[in-house]
């Protein structure tokens, strides 16, 4: 989406040589606003992805700790049976 918007604005900007300095500044600000909105949307999505990854890692960590305890108990039982 970002590249499409930029391409459209670039095509519109081809005639910028004939425009006044004020029009060029306004055009530049328009591009910046669009890019800023898209950047903030992407940052928000990345934050959500990081938050999900953190939760996944926490759950996996808790599961591994619980499994390690269970595995240790299981191995003790097996060793007692075979000894």
Phi, psi and omega per residue, in radians:
X1 nan -0.728 -3.119
X2 -1.041 -0.829 -3.100
X3 -1.162 -0.658 3.111
X4 -1.085 -0.796 3.121
X5 -1.064 -0.765 -3.128
X6 -1.131 -0.685 3.122
X7 -1.112 -0.765 3.132
X8 -1.089 -0.806 -3.127
X9 -1.168 -0.556 3.098
X10 -1.191 -0.735 3.099
X11 -1.087 -0.690 3.087
X12 -1.151 -0.589 -3.088
X13 -1.341 -0.075 3.135
X14 -1.047 -0.595 -3.128
X15 -1.501 0.248 -3.063
X16 -1.149 -0.410 -3.103
X17 -1.076 -0.511 -3.115
X18 -1.533 -0.132 -3.039
X19 -1.587 2.812 -3.137
X20 -1.338 2.942 3.139
X21 -1.075 -0.704 3.138
X22 -1.090 -0.740 3.126
X23 -1.141 -0.657 3.108
X24 -1.134 -0.735 3.125
X25 -1.116 -0.770 3.133
X26 -1.101 -0.714 3.104
X27 -1.078 -0.789 3.130
X28 -1.080 -0.760 3.126
X29 -1.098 -0.659 3.117
X30 -1.091 -0.795 3.104
X31 -1.076 -0.764 -3.125
X32 -1.086 -0.732 3.119
X33 -1.088 -0.771 3.131
X34 -1.091 -0.817 -3.129
X35 -1.132 -0.661 3.139
X36 -1.135 -0.753 3.105
X37 -1.063 -0.772 3.138
X38 -1.153 -0.684 3.126
X39 -1.121 -0.789 3.125
X40 -1.107 -0.652 3.099
X41 -1.118 -0.729 3.119
X42 -1.167 -0.697 3.112
X43 -1.098 -0.744 3.131
X44 -1.070 -0.758 3.116
X45 -1.116 -0.723 3.111
X46 -1.123 -0.678 3.087
X47 -1.063 -0.749 3.118
X48 -1.102 -0.720 3.122
X49 -1.124 -0.727 3.115
X50 -1.115 -0.738 3.124
X51 -1.049 -0.759 3.102
X52 -1.105 -0.746 3.137
X53 -1.101 -0.689 3.109
X54 -1.055 -0.795 3.142
X55 -1.105 -0.720 3.122
X56 -1.067 -0.780 3.140
X57 -1.132 -0.673 3.107
X58 -1.107 -0.813 -3.131
X59 -1.101 -0.760 3.112
X60 -1.091 -0.730 3.116
X61 -1.071 -0.795 3.117
X62 -1.097 -0.759 3.134
X63 -1.067 -0.766 -3.139
X64 -1.116 -0.716 3.118
X65 -1.101 -0.786 3.133
X66 -1.124 -0.751 3.139
X67 -1.154 -0.656 3.140
X68 -1.089 -0.769 3.092
X69 -1.053 -0.791 3.140
X70 -1.143 -0.715 -3.132
X71 -1.141 -0.679 3.134
X72 -1.115 -0.764 3.110
X73 -1.114 -0.741 3.130
X74 -1.070 -0.796 -3.140
X75 -1.124 -0.676 3.091
X76 -1.060 -0.770 -3.141
X77 -1.093 -0.787 3.135
X78 -1.079 -0.779 3.141
X79 -1.113 -0.662 3.110
X80 -1.143 -0.661 -3.139
X81 -1.146 -0.761 -3.071
X82 -1.470 -0.131 -3.141
X83 -1.762 nan nan
